[in-house]
Amino acid sequence: MVSRSYSNLLDLASGDSPSFGGERKRFPRVATVPGLLSEVDDETCNSVGSEAPSSVSQERMIIVGNQLPLRAHRNEDNGEWCFSWDEDSLLLQLKDGLGEDLEVIYVGCLKEQVALNEQDDVAQTLLETFKCVPAFIPPELFTKFYHGFCKQHLWPLFHYMLPLSPDLGGRFDRSLWKAYVSVNKIFADKVMEVISPDDDYVWVHDYHLMVLPTFLRKRFNRVKLGFFLHSPFPSSEIYRTLPVRDEILRALLNSDLIGFHTFDYARHFLSCCGRMLGLSYQSKRGYIGLEYYGRTVSIKILPVGIHIGQLQSVLNLPETAAKVAELRDQFRGQTVMLGVDDMDIFKGISLKLLAMEQLLMQHPENRGEVVLVQIANPARGRGRDVQEVQSETYATVKRINNRFGRPGYDLVVLIDTPLQLYERIAYYVIAECCLVTAVRDGMNLIPYEYIICRQGNEKLDETLGLDPSAPKKSMLVVSEFIGCSPSLSGAIRVNPWNIDAVAEAMDSALIVSEAEKQLRHEKHYRYVSTHDVAYWARSFLQDLERACGDHLRRRCWGIGFGLGFRVIALDPNFRKLSVEHIVSAYRRTKNRAILLDYDGTLMPTGSLNTTPNIEAVGILNNLCQDPRNVVFLVSRKDRKILTEWFSCCKKLGLAAENGYFIRPNHDSDWETCVSLPDFDWKQIAEPVMKLYTETTDGSTIETKESALVWNYLYADPDFGFCQAKELLDHLESVLANEPVSVKSGQHVVEVKPQGVNKGLVAEHLLTTMRQKGKLPDFVLCIGDDRSDEDMFEVIMRAKTSPRLSPVAEVFACTVGQKPSKAKYYVEDRSEILRMLQALANASEQAAKTAPTPASCGGLIINRE
């Protein structure tokens, strides 16, 4: 039976309920202690608490990956399953950096298919013996998930290959996306079987499981969750072509920490969040963070390392020494250049071969002296593109050897059969240069392995006839499009598409001096040996602990449906303002002050027509008719527009241009809160703004009586942001001696007189009422953006001052659930109007049942 939340997500993905060849068997949960473990109904998925079906109380790390770090095979004698650790798995290797006192549990798939009637026994064995929780995926579903959505859509797109034709990955198939969501849900169910969310950390790996964070966050709002992407993350121009782009971004943002190998990948992700979700990031004390509904999602940039101990143990094997001796004799008198790549379209094997051909043509002296050994590992994917790469590789190797080779000597040795690890390491040891010409690769650890193997040991030095005390040497030619390239500053970096440049780089690597080779090797070895996989894992865990440090301090709850689900994290004292509560306080009080914001509060944000509607004006008039109320509307708009719009509201107080101009009612004159001798500074600031407007398409200048505003809301987000920073610095420089402040806001840079803000209106109102001997016993202030925070701060500070009645009811309220100095929130504009209408109704009822009191309170409404 498919759960409700599962159906919601699949409805979002496809509009239909899932169907994969009949109803899938619900596998029983695996208990961590003897006894029954009840199913957790998805009805509780929005739970704020951390109740979990687990008795484990100590801190643990749950590592989730597409495949478990296990090898599986059947015993030939009795047909039973046999399992062992896969020492080559990164998920197993990273355990070395987590510390012995941290228990590690793995969740993932097995590489082998397990029959349905064996799955329970296998799951119990793996949990008890290896602390592994297997996710058994039906074969048809797995094919759509892995070979379908992962390999046909995500993998090509993340490596910058667009589906421009059916031959290039194929068009977007929503049934494959549905399968991807389904498998991620299965993984989430497996994590929920063993998690203790108050204690455990969860670390999710790679692009196969990018929506898993949403499922986990939906069930456990405070789950301590990290995600690391091992592939590239494409630029926004590429990523935005994905039909489910927003769903994946929002799912990733349900993590506490998101890791990338390079700054480029992180920069692309941040750019996508900015362009598609409107989110901005900040860098503080070396840490990058995204504010997402009150939560700070941290960004980690650190390339993964290799397991040096494993390589060194293989280097010490007698089989390795024997293989090195065999290769030494085979290539005696020749310089070996080595390539180790998977046989897929992104590894650039054919480009490397073409560069080798070019080298032999341009430098014929290398013929007979140099040999390129290309180890081609089996492709992880499948399809026509893999077959085309294989055909092109075989044809190019044959052409080069026929043209430049001779009997008994091939310039290119292609090895396309699987090698044992010790055999591959032996090739590393004897190679003078390693070539990596991938056109796009998330990380690629081949250069790291090569560096460690070239360091060798005494036994291998003896085999090769080298002095053990002599400095080691190595050379690297690496593509600038792979993740490890930035960390290898001593390598020769190349554009693999430039065949001539790659050929010249290969020639340079052959003729460089021995001393230079030694210096480059020493530099690389120092980095690789100190930044191994344990260092990477330890660093990620430390940042994850830091990112989750305030989980228990924040009040969290979930909102949204399907993959749009997210968690709001706010101060424990921040709560929703109920109509009943405020109406009750309103009826008990006699001197009322109400401040309301306009754009985003009384009018929708971003509306092209900002003229107040009849409903809003009517409510304001009704509130102003109550002699107990003083109502003020605070706006960033100029006084001429406000006068025109609210000419019918005779008793409404207005504040224009964020409080610079104030008018208590229609019959009063406009006053200024701050006195300025002149506005000569505009003659300095305006030409500067015009310069940036001319060079930033989509930007505008808004001229006010007291201020100048440069708006880049409709400009390119990245370019507009950069221009805004430059403009801010420029204006601060030229206006340094002027009595103005230069501030940046949401898509604006504003120059205004010093000290002008909306808080002045609140200060003016409270002070005026106190001077009249009428202390407000009810204050309501509603706003929606940063400029309103000044009002909130003033009225909250006034609670402990003589400007308010000792028993005053104070309601500072922001629009939307977000971090604020306000103590209350309302959901949207419609809720505000309902609440204000309820207050107006209370006034009308009071007027009918009692005589009008002589005293008048204060009511302030912010116009913004």
Residue pairs with C-beta under 8 A, 6 or more apart in sequence:
1 23
1 26
2 10
2 17
2 18
3 41
3 42
4 42
4 43
5 42
5 45
5 215
5 218
6 18
6 42
6 182
6 185
7 17
7 18
8 561
8 562
9 181
9 185
9 562
9 563
10 16
10 17
10 18
10 178
10 181
10 182
11 17
11 562
12 247
12 561
12 562
12 563
12 564
13 174
13 177
13 178
13 181
13 244
13 247
13 563
14 174
14 175
14 177
14 178
16 178
18 178
18 182
20 138
20 140
20 141
20 144
20 179
20 182
21 138
21 140
24 138
24 141
25 116
27 119
27 120
27 123
27 136
28 120
29 37
29 39
29 53
29 193
30 37
30 123
30 124
30 127
30 133
30 193
30 194
31 37
31 193
32 54
32 55
32 56
32 127
32 194
33 55
37 53
37 193
38 53
40 53
40 192
40 219
44 219
45 218
45 219
45 558
46 218
46 557
46 558
47 219
47 220
47 221
48 221
48 222
48 556
48 557
48 558
50 197
50 198
50 220
50 222
52 192
52 195
52 196
52 197
52 198
52 220
53 192
53 193
54 194
54 195
54 196
55 196
56 194
56 196
56 199
56 200
57 196
57 199
58 103
58 199
59 102
59 103
59 199
59 200
59 201
60 102
60 103
60 104
60 105
60 196
60 199
60 200
60 201
61 98
61 102
61 103
61 104
61 105
61 200
61 201
61 202
61 203
61 541
62 104
62 105
62 106
62 107
62 191
62 194
62 195
62 200
62 201
62 202
62 203
63 91
63 94
63 104
63 105
63 106
63 107
63 203
63 205
64 106
64 107
64 108
64 187
64 191
64 202
64 203
64 204
64 205
64 209
64 212
65 91
65 106
65 107
65 108
65 204
65 205
65 206
65 208
65 209
66 108
66 109
66 146
66 205
66 206
66 208
66 209
67 89
67 108
67 109
67 110
67 111
68 91
68 106
68 107
68 108
68 109
68 110
68 126
68 132
68 134
69 85
69 86
69 89
69 91
69 92
69 106
69 108
69 132
70 83
70 84
70 85
70 86
70 110
70 111
70 126
70 130
70 132
71 83
71 84
71 85
71 86
71 111
72 81
72 82
72 83
72 110
72 111
72 112
73 81
73 82
73 112
74 80
74 81
74 82
75 81
75 82
81 114
81 118
81 122
81 125
83 125
83 126
83 129
83 130
85 92
85 130
86 92
87 93
87 310
88 310
88 421
90 205
90 230
90 304
90 533
91 106
91 108
91 205
93 306
93 307
93 310
93 533
93 534
94 533
94 534
94 536
94 537
95 104
95 537
96 307
96 309
96 533
96 534
96 537
97 533
97 534
97 535
97 536
97 537
97 538
97 539
97 541
98 104
98 537
98 538
98 541
99 538
102 541
103 131
104 131
105 131
105 132
105 133
105 194
106 130
106 131
106 132
106 133
107 132
107 133
107 135
107 187
107 190
107 191
107 194
108 132
108 134
108 135
108 187
109 134
109 135
109 136
109 137
109 142
110 122
110 134
110 136
113 139
114 122
114 134
114 136
119 134
119 136
122 134
123 133
123 134
123 136
126 132
126 133
126 134
127 133
133 190
133 191
133 193
133 194
134 190
135 183
135 186
135 187
135 190
137 145
137 183
137 186
141 179
141 182
141 183
142 183
144 175
144 176
144 179
144 180
145 176
145 179
145 180
145 182
145 183
145 208
146 208
147 381
147 382
148 173
148 176
148 179
148 180
149 173
149 176
149 177
149 179
149 180
150 180
150 207
150 208
151 380
151 381
151 382
151 383
152 169
152 170
152 173
152 176
152 383
153 163
153 169
153 170
153 172
153 173
153 176
153 177
153 242
154 207
154 210
155 207
155 231
155 381
156 162
156 163
156 168
156 169
157 163
157 169
157 234
157 238
157 239
157 241
157 242
158 207
158 231
158 232
158 233
158 234
158 442
159 231
159 232
159 234
159 346
159 439
159 440
159 441
160 232
160 234
160 238
160 440
161 168
161 169
161 345
162 168
162 169
162 238
162 241
163 169
163 170
163 171
163 172
167 384
172 242
172 243
174 243
177 243
177 244
180 211
181 211
181 563
183 208
184 209
184 210
184 211
184 212
184 215
185 215
187 209
187 212
187 215
188 212
188 215
188 216
188 219
191 202
191 212
191 216
192 216
192 219
195 202
195 220
195 223
197 220
197 222
197 223
197 224
198 222
200 224
201 224
201 225
201 226
201 541
201 544
201 545
201 548
202 216
202 223
202 224
202 225
202 226
203 226
203 227
203 228
203 540
203 541
203 544
204 212
204 213
204 225
204 226
204 227
204 228
204 255
205 227
205 228
205 230
206 228
206 229
206 230
206 231
207 229
207 230
207 231
210 227
210 229
210 248
210 251
210 252
211 247
211 248
211 251
211 563
212 251
213 225
213 227
213 251
213 252
213 253
213 254
213 255
214 250
214 251
214 254
214 563
214 565
216 223
216 225
216 254
217 223
217 225
217 254
217 558
217 565
217 566
217 567
218 558
218 565
221 556
221 557
221 558
221 567
222 551
222 552
222 556
224 256
224 544
224 548
224 551
225 254
225 255
225 256
225 257
226 255
226 256
226 257
226 258
226 259
226 540
226 544
226 547
227 252
227 255
227 257
227 258
227 259
228 258
228 259
228 260
228 300
228 540
229 258
229 259
229 260
229 261
229 265
229 442
230 261
230 304
230 442
230 443
231 442
232 264
232 265
232 440
232 441
232 442
232 483
233 239
233 260
233 265
233 266
233 268
233 269
233 272
234 268
235 268
235 271
236 268
236 271
236 272
236 275
236 276
239 245
239 268
239 272
240 272
240 275
240 276
242 248
244 563
245 272
245 276
246 276
246 277
247 562
247 563
247 564
249 272
249 273
249 276
249 277
250 277
250 563
250 564
250 565
250 566
251 563
252 258
252 269
253 273
253 277
253 279
253 290
253 292
253 297
253 566
254 565
254 566
254 567
255 297
256 295
256 297
256 298
256 544
256 547
256 548
257 297
257 298
257 299
257 300
257 540
257 543
257 544
257 547
258 269
258 297
258 298
258 299
258 300
259 299
259 300
259 301
259 302
259 540
260 266
260 269
260 299
260 300
260 301
261 301
261 302
261 303
261 304
261 442
261 443
261 483
261 484
262 301
262 303
262 483
262 486
263 301
263 486
265 442
265 483
266 288
266 299
266 301
269 299
270 281
270 288
270 290
270 299
271 718
273 279
273 281
273 290
274 280
274 281
274 717
274 718
274 721
275 717
275 718
279 290
279 291
279 292
280 290
280 291
280 721
281 288
281 289
281 290
281 291
281 299
282 288
282 289
282 291
283 289
287 298
287 299
287 543
287 546
288 298
288 299
288 301
289 296
289 297
289 298
289 299
290 296
290 297
290 299
291 297
291 819
292 566
293 566
293 567
293 568
293 569
293 817
293 818
294 554
294 568
294 569
294 570
294 817
294 818
294 819
295 554
295 567
295 568
295 569
296 547
297 547
298 543
298 546
298 547
300 539
300 540
300 543
302 536
302 539
302 540
303 443
303 483
303 484
303 486
303 487
303 531
303 536
304 443
304 445
304 533
304 536
305 445
305 448
305 528
305 531
305 532
305 533
305 534
305 535
305 536
306 445
306 448
306 449
306 452
306 528
306 532
306 533
307 532
307 533
307 534
308 452
308 528
308 529
308 532
311 425
311 449
311 452
311 453
312 452
312 457
314 320
314 421
314 422
314 425
315 425
315 429
315 453
315 456
315 457
315 460
316 457
316 459
317 422
319 420
319 422
320 422
320 425
320 426
320 429
320 460
321 459
321 460
321 463
323 422
323 423
323 426
324 426
324 429
324 430
324 460
324 463
324 464
325 463
326 426
327 336
327 426
327 427
327 429
327 430
328 430
328 463
328 464
331 371
331 430
334 368
334 369
334 370
334 371
335 369
335 370
335 371
335 432
335 433
335 510
336 371
336 373
336 427
336 430
336 431
336 432
336 433
337 356
337 370
337 371
337 372
337 373
337 431
337 432
337 433
337 434
337 435
337 506
337 509
337 510
338 372
338 373
338 374
338 375
338 427
338 428
338 431
338 433
338 434
338 435
338 450
339 349
339 352
339 372
339 373
339 374
339 375
339 434
339 435
339 436
339 437
340 375
340 377
340 424
340 427
340 434
340 446
341 347
341 348
341 349
341 374
341 375
341 376
341 377
341 436
341 438
341 446
342 376
342 377
342 378
342 379
342 380
343 349
343 376
343 377
343 378
343 379
343 386
343 389
343 390
343 393
343 416
344 379
344 380
344 381
344 385
344 386
344 389
345 385
345 386
345 388
345 389
346 438
346 439
346 440
346 441
347 437
347 438
347 439
347 441
348 437
348 438
348 439
348 479
348 496
349 374
349 376
349 389
349 393
349 437
350 389
350 392
350 393
350 396
351 437
351 439
351 496
351 497
351 499
351 502
352 372
352 374
352 435
352 437
352 496
352 502
353 372
353 374
353 393
353 396
353 397
353 400
353 412
354 396
354 499
355 437
355 499
355 502
355 503
355 506
356 372
356 400
356 411
356 412
356 503
356 506
357 396
357 399
357 400
357 403
357 404
358 499
358 500
358 502
358 503
359 366
359 370
359 503
359 506
359 507
360 366
360 367
360 400
360 404
360 411
362 503
362 507
363 507
366 507
366 510
367 404
367 411
368 406
368 409
370 411
370 510
371 409
371 410
371 411
371 412
371 413
372 411
372 412
372 413
372 435
373 413
373 415
373 427
373 431
374 393
374 397
374 412
374 413
374 414
374 415
375 415
375 419
375 424
375 427
376 393
376 414
376 415
376 416
377 418
378 418
379 386
379 389
390 416
393 414
394 414
397 412
397 414
400 411
400 412
401 410
401 411
401 412
404 411
405 411
425 449
425 453
428 434
428 449
428 450
428 453
428 454
429 453
429 454
429 456
429 460
429 464
430 464
431 450
431 454
432 474
432 475
432 509
432 510
433 474
433 475
433 476
433 477
433 506
433 509
433 510
434 446
434 447
434 450
434 474
434 475
434 476
434 477
435 477
435 478
435 506
436 444
436 446
436 447
436 476
436 477
436 478
436 479
436 482
437 477
437 478
437 479
437 494
437 496
437 502
438 444
438 479
438 481
438 482
438 496
439 479
439 481
439 496
439 497
440 481
440 482
441 479
441 481
441 482
441 483
442 482
442 483
443 482
443 483
443 484
444 482
444 483
444 484
445 484
447 476
447 478
447 484
447 488
447 491
447 524
448 484
448 528
450 474
450 476
451 474
451 476
451 521
451 524
451 525
451 528
452 525
452 528
452 529
454 472
454 473
454 474
454 521
455 472
455 521
455 525
456 464
456 466
456 472
458 468
461 467
461 468
462 468
471 518
471 521
471 522
472 518
472 521
472 522
472 525
473 514
473 517
473 518
473 520
473 521
474 517
474 520
474 521
474 524
475 492
475 509
475 512
475 517
475 520
476 488
476 490
476 491
476 492
476 509
476 520
476 524
477 491
477 492
477 494
477 502
477 505
477 506
477 509
478 484
478 485
478 488
478 491
478 492
478 493
478 494
479 485
479 493
479 494
479 495
479 496
480 493
480 494
480 495
481 495
481 496
485 491
485 493
487 527
487 531
488 524
488 527
489 523
490 519
490 520
490 521
490 523
490 524
491 520
491 524
492 505
492 508
492 509
494 501
494 502
494 505
495 501
495 502
496 502
553 572
554 569
554 570
554 571
554 572
555 569
555 570
555 571
555 572
555 574
556 567
556 568
556 569
556 570
557 567
557 568
558 565
558 566
558 567
558 568
559 565
559 566
559 567
559 568
559 817
560 566
568 817
570 817
570 818
570 819
571 819
573 823
574 820
574 822
574 823
574 824
574 825
575 823
575 824
575 825
576 824
576 825
576 826
576 827
577 811
577 813
577 824
577 825
577 826
577 835
579 834
579 835
579 838
582 780
582 811
582 835
582 838
582 839
583 838
583 839
583 842
585 778
585 809
585 811
586 592
586 778
586 839
586 842
587 842
587 846
588 809
589 628
589 777
589 778
589 809
589 857
590 628
590 777
590 853
590 855
590 857
591 628
591 769
591 774
591 775
591 776
591 777
591 778
591 805
591 855
591 856
591 857
591 858
592 626
592 628
592 629
592 630
592 776
592 777
592 778
592 779
592 780
592 857
592 858
592 859
593 630
593 632
593 765
593 766
593 769
593 776
593 778
593 779
593 780
593 857
593 858
593 859
593 860
594 623
594 629
594 630
594 631
594 632
594 779
594 780
594 781
594 839
594 858
594 859
594 860
594 861
595 632
595 634
595 761
595 762
595 765
595 779
595 780
595 781
595 782
595 783
595 791
595 795
595 860
595 861
595 862
596 602
596 631
596 632
596 633
596 634
596 780
596 781
596 782
596 783
596 832
596 836
596 860
596 861
596 862
596 863
597 634
597 635
597 782
597 783
597 784
597 785
597 788
597 815
597 862
597 863
597 864
598 610
598 612
598 633
598 634
598 635
598 637
598 862
598 863
598 864
599 605
599 607
599 610
599 635
599 636
599 784
599 864
600 783
600 784
600 785
600 815
600 829
600 864
601 782
601 783
601 784
601 815
601 829
601 832
601 862
601 864
602 612
602 616
602 829
602 832
602 833
602 861
602 863
603 610
603 612
603 613
603 616
603 829
604 829
605 784
610 637
611 645
612 645
612 646
615 833
616 833
617 646
617 648
617 649
619 833
619 836
619 837
619 840
620 631
620 633
620 646
620 649
620 652
620 836
620 861
621 648
621 649
621 652
622 840
622 843
622 844
623 629
623 631
623 836
623 839
623 840
623 843
623 859
623 861
624 631
624 649
624 650
624 651
624 652
624 859
625 651
625 843
626 840
626 843
626 846
626 847
626 859
627 852
627 853
627 854
627 855
627 856
628 843
628 853
628 855
628 856
628 857
629 843
629 856
629 857
629 858
629 859
630 653
630 765
630 769
630 856
630 857
630 858
630 859
630 860
631 651
631 652
631 653
631 859
631 860
631 861
632 652
632 653
632 654
632 655
632 761
632 765
632 858
632 859
632 860
632 861
632 862
633 642
633 646
633 652
633 653
633 654
633 655
633 861
633 862
633 863
634 655
634 658
634 659
634 758
634 761
634 783
634 791
634 860
634 861
634 862
634 863
634 864
635 642
635 654
635 655
635 656
635 657
635 658
635 862
635 863
635 864
636 657
636 658
636 787
636 863
636 864
637 656
637 657
637 863
638 656
638 657
638 704
638 705
639 654
639 656
639 657
639 661
639 663
639 670
639 705
642 654
642 656
642 863
643 654
646 652
646 654
646 666
647 666
649 666
650 665
650 666
650 667
651 665
651 666
652 665
652 666
652 861
653 662
653 663
653 664
653 665
653 765
653 860
653 861
654 662
654 663
654 863
655 661
655 662
655 663
655 758
655 761
655 862
655 863
656 662
656 663
656 670
656 863
657 704
657 705
657 706
657 707
657 752
657 756
658 707
658 752
658 756
658 757
658 758
658 787
658 864
659 673
659 756
659 757
659 758
659 759
659 760
659 761
660 672
660 673
660 674
660 705
660 706
660 707
660 752
660 753
660 756
661 670
661 671
661 672
661 673
661 705
661 706
662 670
662 671
662 672
662 673
662 760
662 761
662 764
663 669
663 670
663 671
664 768
673 756
673 760
673 761
673 764
674 753
674 754
674 755
674 756
674 760
676 706
676 739
676 753
679 706
680 738
681 735
681 738
681 739
681 740
681 751
682 708
684 734
684 735
684 738
685 708
685 731
685 734
685 735
685 740
685 751
686 701
686 703
686 708
688 727
688 730
688 731
688 734
689 701
689 708
689 710
689 727
689 731
689 749
690 701
692 699
692 710
692 723
692 726
692 727
692 730
693 699
693 700
693 701
693 710
695 723
696 712
696 715
696 719
696 720
696 723
697 715
697 716
698 712
698 713
698 714
698 715
698 716
698 720
699 710
699 711
699 712
699 714
699 715
699 720
699 723
700 710
700 711
700 714
701 708
701 709
701 710
701 711
702 708
702 709
702 710
702 711
706 752
706 753
706 756
707 750
707 751
707 752
707 753
707 756
708 750
708 751
708 752
709 748
709 749
709 750
709 751
710 724
710 727
710 748
710 749
710 750
711 747
711 748
712 720
712 721
712 723
712 724
712 747
712 748
713 747
713 748
715 723
720 747
724 744
724 747
724 748
724 749
725 744
727 749
728 742
728 744
728 749
731 742
731 749
731 751
732 742
735 742
735 751
739 753
739 754
740 751
740 752
740 753
740 754
741 751
741 752
741 753
741 754
741 755
741 756
742 749
742 750
742 751
743 749
743 750
743 752
744 750
745 785
745 786
745 787
746 785
746 786
757 787
757 790
758 783
758 787
758 788
758 790
758 791
758 862
758 864
759 790
759 791
759 793
759 794
760 790
761 791
761 860
761 862
762 781
762 790
762 791
762 794
762 795
762 798
762 860
763 794
765 858
765 860
766 776
766 794
766 795
766 798
766 803
766 804
766 858
767 803
768 858
769 775
769 776
769 803
769 857
769 858
770 802
770 803
774 855
774 856
774 857
774 858
775 802
775 803
775 804
775 805
775 808
776 804
776 805
776 808
776 857
776 858
777 804
777 805
777 807
777 808
777 809
777 857
778 808
778 809
778 857
779 795
779 798
779 804
779 808
779 809
779 810
779 811
779 858
779 860
780 811
780 813
780 859
780 860
781 788
781 791
781 792
781 795
781 811
781 812
781 813
781 822
781 860
781 862
782 813
782 814
782 815
782 826
782 832
782 861
782 862
783 789
783 791
783 792
783 813
783 814
783 815
783 822
783 862
783 864
784 814
784 815
784 816
784 864
785 864
787 864
788 814
788 862
788 864
789 820
789 821
789 822
791 812
791 862
792 812
792 814
792 820
792 821
792 822
793 821
795 810
795 812
796 810
796 812
796 821
796 823
798 804
798 810
799 808
799 810
804 810
811 823
811 824
812 821
812 822
812 823
812 824
813 822
813 823
813 824
813 825
813 826
814 820
814 822
814 824
814 825
814 826
815 825
815 826
815 827
815 828
815 829
815 832
816 825
816 827
816 828
817 825
817 827
818 825
826 832
826 835
